[in-house]
Amino acid sequence: MFISPMLLHKSNLPFDDDSWITELKLDGFRCIWTKFNGKVKIYTRHNNEITAMFPELHTLAIPDNTILDGEIVVTDHQGKPNFEYVMERFKSKKSQHRITFCVFDIVYLNKDNLCKLPLIERKEIIDSLIAEDTQLLTKVSWLNGNGVAYFDLIKQYDLEGIVLKKSNSTYQINRRSQDWIKIINYKYGNVLISGLRKDKFGLLLSYENGKYAGLLEFMPPQNRKQFYRIYRDYIIKENDKYLYLDPKIKIKVKFRNYTSKGLLRIPSFVEWVS
Protein backbone atom coordinates (compact mmCIF):
# COMPACT_ATOMS: atom_id res chain seq x y z
CA MET A 1 0.00 0.00 0.00
CA PHE A 2 1.76 3.10 -1.27
CA ILE A 3 1.08 6.62 -0.02
CA SER A 4 2.54 9.67 -1.71
CA PRO A 5 4.58 11.33 1.04
CA MET A 6 4.26 14.81 2.47
CA LEU A 7 6.89 17.09 0.91
CA LEU A 8 8.80 20.12 2.17
CA HIS A 9 9.16 23.72 1.10
CA LYS A 10 12.57 25.37 0.95
CA SER A 11 13.82 28.31 2.96
CA ASN A 12 17.12 30.14 2.89
CA LEU A 13 17.32 30.91 6.60
CA PRO A 14 16.67 28.91 9.78
CA PHE A 15 14.62 30.38 12.63
CA ASP A 16 13.91 29.86 16.32
CA ASP A 17 10.37 28.96 17.32
CA ASP A 18 9.51 26.54 20.13
CA SER A 19 6.28 25.59 18.38
CA TRP A 20 8.43 23.95 15.71
CA ILE A 21 10.80 20.99 15.98
CA THR A 22 14.22 20.76 14.37
CA GLU A 23 15.68 17.65 12.73
CA LEU A 24 18.86 16.83 10.83
CA LYS A 25 18.28 16.64 7.09
CA LEU A 26 19.65 13.26 6.10
CA ASP A 27 21.58 12.92 2.85
CA GLY A 28 20.05 9.72 1.56
CA PHE A 29 16.84 8.94 -0.27
CA ARG A 30 13.24 9.03 0.91
CA CYS A 31 11.36 5.78 1.21
CA ILE A 32 7.95 4.56 2.32
CA TRP A 33 8.10 1.25 4.24
CA THR A 34 4.85 -0.71 4.47
CA LYS A 35 3.76 -3.98 6.03
CA PHE A 36 0.32 -5.48 5.42
CA ASN A 37 -0.81 -9.10 5.71
CA GLY A 38 2.68 -9.92 6.89
CA LYS A 39 4.26 -8.72 3.65
CA VAL A 40 6.75 -5.86 3.48
CA LYS A 41 6.87 -3.52 0.52
CA ILE A 42 9.21 -0.55 0.13
CA TYR A 43 8.70 2.37 -2.25
CA THR A 44 10.53 5.50 -3.34
CA ARG A 45 8.59 8.73 -3.01
CA HIS A 46 7.79 8.46 -6.74
CA ASN A 47 6.00 5.11 -6.23
CA ASN A 48 8.78 2.90 -7.57
CA GLU A 49 8.80 -0.36 -5.65
CA ILE A 50 12.30 -1.20 -4.37
CA THR A 51 11.46 -4.03 -1.97
CA ALA A 52 13.81 -6.55 -3.60
CA MET A 53 16.76 -4.16 -3.37
CA PHE A 54 16.77 -4.12 0.44
CA PRO A 55 16.22 -7.64 1.80
CA GLU A 56 17.59 -6.58 5.21
CA LEU A 57 14.50 -4.41 5.68
CA HIS A 58 12.06 -7.29 5.16
CA THR A 59 12.28 -8.65 8.70
CA LEU A 60 12.17 -5.53 10.86
CA ALA A 61 10.41 -6.00 14.20
CA ILE A 62 7.54 -3.73 13.20
CA PRO A 63 3.90 -4.85 13.60
CA ASP A 64 1.57 -5.61 10.73
CA ASN A 65 -0.58 -2.86 9.20
CA THR A 66 2.10 -0.17 9.43
CA ILE A 67 3.34 2.56 7.10
CA LEU A 68 6.59 4.33 8.00
CA ASP A 69 8.14 7.36 6.32
CA GLY A 70 11.87 7.83 6.46
CA GLU A 71 15.23 8.00 4.76
CA ILE A 72 17.66 5.24 3.78
CA VAL A 73 21.23 6.37 4.40
CA VAL A 74 24.77 5.02 4.33
CA THR A 75 27.37 6.68 6.54
CA ASP A 76 31.07 7.15 5.86
CA HIS A 77 34.01 6.51 8.21
CA GLN A 78 33.20 9.77 10.04
CA GLY A 79 29.59 8.74 10.62
CA LYS A 80 28.26 11.27 8.10
CA PRO A 81 25.55 10.31 5.59
CA ASN A 82 27.19 9.84 2.19
CA PHE A 83 24.95 10.19 -0.86
CA GLU A 84 27.34 8.47 -3.26
CA TYR A 85 27.58 5.46 -0.96
CA VAL A 86 23.83 5.11 -0.59
CA MET A 87 23.35 5.34 -4.36
CA GLU A 88 25.96 2.60 -4.85
CA ARG A 89 23.96 0.45 -2.44
CA PHE A 90 20.71 1.42 -4.17
CA LYS A 91 22.04 0.22 -7.51
CA SER A 92 23.43 -3.10 -6.30
CA LYS A 93 22.64 -5.55 -3.49
CA LYS A 94 26.22 -6.75 -3.90
CA SER A 95 27.49 -3.44 -2.53
CA GLN A 96 29.19 -3.83 0.85
CA HIS A 97 27.71 -0.58 2.18
CA ARG A 98 25.46 -1.12 5.20
CA ILE A 99 22.25 0.87 5.16
CA THR A 100 20.31 2.51 7.97
CA PHE A 101 16.58 3.14 7.70
CA CYS A 102 15.99 6.39 9.61
CA VAL A 103 12.30 6.78 10.51
CA PHE A 104 10.91 10.29 11.01
CA ASP A 105 7.17 9.73 10.67
CA ILE A 106 4.42 7.12 10.86
CA VAL A 107 1.28 7.26 8.76
CA TYR A 108 -0.60 4.08 9.60
CA LEU A 109 -0.59 1.62 12.51
CA ASN A 110 -2.90 -1.27 13.47
CA LYS A 111 -5.46 -0.28 10.83
CA ASP A 112 -5.54 3.29 12.19
CA ASN A 113 -4.82 6.24 9.93
CA LEU A 114 -2.57 8.55 11.97
CA CYS A 115 -2.43 11.46 9.51
CA LYS A 116 -4.65 13.74 11.58
CA LEU A 117 -2.65 13.32 14.76
CA PRO A 118 -0.23 16.14 15.65
CA LEU A 119 3.38 15.44 14.69
CA ILE A 120 4.45 15.27 18.35
CA GLU A 121 1.99 12.46 19.00
CA ARG A 122 3.18 10.59 15.92
CA LYS A 123 6.75 10.95 17.22
CA GLU A 124 5.67 9.40 20.53
CA ILE A 125 4.20 6.44 18.65
CA ILE A 126 7.49 5.98 16.80
CA ASP A 127 9.33 6.04 20.14
CA SER A 128 7.15 3.21 21.43
CA LEU A 129 7.49 1.27 18.18
CA ILE A 130 11.28 1.56 17.90
CA ALA A 131 12.36 1.25 21.52
CA GLU A 132 16.05 0.79 20.71
CA ASP A 133 17.97 2.28 17.78
CA THR A 134 20.19 -0.09 15.81
CA GLN A 135 22.54 0.11 12.85
CA LEU A 136 19.70 -1.03 10.59
CA LEU A 137 16.71 0.81 12.09
CA THR A 138 16.74 4.08 13.98
CA LYS A 139 14.54 7.03 14.87
CA VAL A 140 15.42 10.50 13.61
CA SER A 141 16.38 12.67 16.59
CA TRP A 142 14.74 16.06 17.05
CA LEU A 143 14.62 19.00 19.43
CA ASN A 144 12.26 21.87 20.13
CA GLY A 145 13.14 25.10 18.34
CA ASN A 146 16.83 26.14 18.26
CA GLY A 147 16.86 26.13 14.47
CA VAL A 148 19.53 28.83 14.17
CA ALA A 149 22.02 27.22 16.56
CA TYR A 150 21.43 23.78 15.09
CA PHE A 151 22.00 25.04 11.56
CA ASP A 152 25.26 26.68 12.68
CA LEU A 153 26.31 23.30 14.06
CA ILE A 154 25.36 21.60 10.79
CA LYS A 155 27.57 24.03 8.86
CA GLN A 156 30.42 23.44 11.30
CA TYR A 157 30.29 19.68 10.65
CA ASP A 158 29.59 20.11 6.92
CA LEU A 159 26.29 18.21 6.93
CA GLU A 160 23.47 18.63 4.41
CA GLY A 161 21.05 20.83 6.33
CA ILE A 162 18.11 20.85 8.73
CA VAL A 163 14.36 20.34 8.59
CA LEU A 164 11.93 22.48 10.61
CA LYS A 165 8.43 21.12 11.24
CA LYS A 166 5.42 22.52 13.07
CA SER A 167 5.06 20.36 16.16
CA ASN A 168 1.27 20.18 15.71
CA SER A 169 1.37 19.53 11.96
CA THR A 170 -0.77 16.80 10.46
CA TYR A 171 0.63 14.42 7.84
CA GLN A 172 -0.54 15.81 4.50
CA ILE A 173 -0.41 13.01 1.93
CA ASN A 174 0.70 14.06 -1.55
CA ARG A 175 1.15 17.71 -0.56
CA ARG A 176 4.09 20.08 -0.37
CA SER A 177 3.34 21.93 2.84
CA GLN A 178 4.65 25.08 4.51
CA ASP A 179 4.37 23.13 7.78
CA TRP A 180 7.64 21.37 6.89
CA ILE A 181 10.61 23.44 5.74
CA LYS A 182 14.11 22.41 4.69
CA ILE A 183 17.19 24.62 4.89
CA ILE A 184 20.11 23.31 2.84
CA ASN A 185 23.71 23.96 3.80
CA TYR A 186 24.70 25.09 0.31
CA LYS A 187 28.26 25.74 -0.79
CA TYR A 188 29.05 28.57 -3.20
CA GLY A 189 31.75 29.11 -5.80
CA ASN A 190 32.65 30.70 -9.14
CA VAL A 191 32.97 28.57 -12.28
CA LEU A 192 33.19 29.04 -16.05
CA ILE A 193 30.68 27.92 -18.69
CA SER A 194 32.51 25.64 -21.13
CA GLY A 195 29.67 24.08 -23.09
CA LEU A 196 25.96 23.70 -23.80
CA ARG A 197 24.05 20.43 -24.08
CA LYS A 198 22.01 20.20 -27.28
CA ASP A 199 19.07 17.90 -26.54
CA LYS A 200 17.90 19.55 -23.32
CA PHE A 201 19.20 22.44 -21.28
CA GLY A 202 22.45 21.81 -19.48
CA LEU A 203 25.64 23.84 -19.12
CA LEU A 204 29.06 22.24 -18.93
CA LEU A 205 31.08 23.88 -16.18
CA SER A 206 34.80 24.09 -15.58
CA TYR A 207 36.99 25.37 -12.79
CA GLU A 208 39.36 28.22 -13.48
CA ASN A 209 42.21 25.70 -13.77
CA GLY A 210 40.40 24.16 -16.75
CA LYS A 211 39.20 20.97 -15.04
CA TYR A 212 35.64 19.80 -15.59
CA ALA A 213 33.34 20.87 -12.73
CA GLY A 214 30.01 19.26 -13.63
CA LEU A 215 26.71 19.88 -15.42
CA LEU A 216 24.34 22.69 -14.45
CA GLU A 217 20.64 22.07 -15.19
CA PHE A 218 19.01 24.65 -12.89
CA MET A 219 18.96 28.24 -14.19
CA PRO A 220 16.07 30.72 -13.91
CA PRO A 221 14.28 31.43 -17.21
CA GLN A 222 15.35 35.08 -17.33
CA ASN A 223 19.00 34.11 -16.93
CA ARG A 224 18.67 31.41 -19.61
CA LYS A 225 17.40 34.09 -21.99
CA GLN A 226 20.42 36.25 -21.17
CA PHE A 227 22.73 33.30 -21.82
CA TYR A 228 21.05 32.42 -25.14
CA ARG A 229 21.59 35.99 -26.36
CA ILE A 230 25.36 35.75 -26.00
CA TYR A 231 26.56 32.13 -26.13
CA ARG A 232 27.01 31.94 -29.94
CA ASP A 233 29.89 34.40 -29.74
CA TYR A 234 31.83 31.85 -27.67
CA ILE A 235 31.35 28.62 -29.68
CA ILE A 236 34.67 26.97 -30.53
CA LYS A 237 33.56 23.47 -31.65
CA GLU A 238 30.70 21.00 -31.40
CA ASN A 239 29.68 17.36 -31.68
CA ASP A 240 26.35 15.52 -31.68
CA LYS A 241 25.71 16.20 -28.00
CA TYR A 242 27.40 19.48 -27.07
CA LEU A 243 28.41 22.91 -28.23
CA TYR A 244 31.78 23.69 -26.67
CA LEU A 245 32.43 27.28 -25.62
CA ASP A 246 35.49 29.34 -24.96
CA PRO A 247 35.33 29.39 -21.13
CA LYS A 248 35.04 33.14 -20.66
CA ILE A 249 31.58 33.42 -19.11
CA LYS A 250 31.91 33.27 -15.34
CA ILE A 251 29.02 32.56 -13.00
CA LYS A 252 28.44 32.01 -9.31
CA VAL A 253 26.75 28.73 -8.40
CA LYS A 254 25.44 27.04 -5.30
CA PHE A 255 25.78 23.28 -4.84
CA ARG A 256 25.30 20.54 -2.23
CA ASN A 257 28.89 19.31 -1.96
CA TYR A 258 31.85 18.05 -3.95
CA THR A 259 31.63 14.46 -5.20
CA SER A 260 34.48 11.99 -4.72
CA LYS A 261 35.64 12.94 -8.24
CA GLY A 262 35.75 16.63 -7.33
CA LEU A 263 32.60 17.60 -9.23
CA LEU A 264 29.86 19.94 -8.03
CA ARG A 265 26.78 18.05 -6.84
CA ILE A 266 23.54 19.56 -8.17
CA PRO A 267 24.92 23.00 -9.08
CA SER A 268 22.44 25.80 -9.75
CA PHE A 269 22.85 29.34 -11.04
CA VAL A 270 23.12 32.24 -8.56
CA GLU A 271 24.41 35.21 -10.55
CA TRP A 272 26.72 36.39 -13.30
CA VAL A 273 30.27 37.27 -12.30
CA SER A 274 31.84 40.15 -14.22
Buried (B, 14 or more C-beta within 10 A) or exposed (E): EBBEBBBBEEBEEBBBBEEBBBBBBBBBBBBBBBBBEEEBBBBBBEEEEBBEBBEEBBEBEBEEBBBBBBBBBBBEEEEBBBBBBBBBBBEEEEBEBEBBBBBBBBBBBEEEEBBEBBBBBBBEBBEEBBEEBEEBBBBBEBEBBBBBEBBEEBBEEEBBBBBBBBBEBBBBEEBEBEBBBBBBBBBEBEBBBBBBBEEEBBBBBBBEEEEBBBBBBBBEEEBEEEBEEEBEEBEEEEEEEBBBBEBEBEBEBBBBBBEEEEBBBBBBBBEEEE
